[in-house]
């Protein structure tokens, strides 16, 4: 049951033909109106379904025994889109449960991929409870958005890929919701580079867990709530984060909005709020790199309605 480099490598071989090897962009923070420092962006918003979660979705479907009743997933939107996409590609029935806070762009993606969509409750926790009832009724295989070994192994393949593309990175900033992405990446690197989590002040799940020494309920709101606001970090994620995540920095909603605009103006990258959160820590000075650091940032998703920044 280990989530380690060997298991991540095996998972990467299994899903390789189903996911994209997304590109990296090495630039200077001056391009985005910040200090003079190198930065490498991992453009995972170009992944299938517009988000890194396609990795974990395919890992679940290819590494586990899927029943005839198919799969069920609860999601703020992105995990649901990824599971719906992977299920469509592999011919598996999928039921997706999302809360009302899910963005219209993500809901439309799920519909476009042909999944059985259910909108339940106000928060991710409500959608999760509804999905658990569905699983009991139908026997469908649940695919957890973050607290599932196969999910984390799939997300860890991003770290494997990034290390080969950008070995110069010494620090990597990763946005955190439930922690599946940062957990998988941290398990891959195993302390060989600095891993820093980034969360909104309005949804500090990993920050609160590290503070308490265990996963605890945290606030679950804010601008990026449809992707970065489960009530608590995953139980499987926490021990990995405790061992290999140096710290978590918190950002304001306005920091995330500013990062979205900077990514568009500086590189014509359209990132969703959760996808821009990690980058916002650099631009807002919440994380200040040292002179000898080369910082990498995961731009993790692009499922958003485009904003007309030029009109501002």
Secondary structure, 3 states (H helix, E strand, C coil): CCCCHHHHHHHHHHHCCCCCCCCEEEEEHHHHCCCCCEEEEEEHHHCHHHECHHHHHHHHHHHCCCCCCCEEEEECCHHHHHHHHHHHHHCCCEEEEECCCCCHHHHHHHHHCCCEEEECCCCHHHHHHHHHHHHHHHCCEECCCCCCHHHHHHHHHHHHHHHHHCCCCCEEEEECCCCHHHHHHHHHHCCCCEEEEEEEHHHCHHHHHHHHCCCCCCCCCCCCHHHHCCCCCCHHHHHHHHHHCCEEEEECHHHHHHHHHHHHHHHCCCCCHHHHHHHHHHHCCCCCCCCCCCEEEEECECCCCCCCHHHC
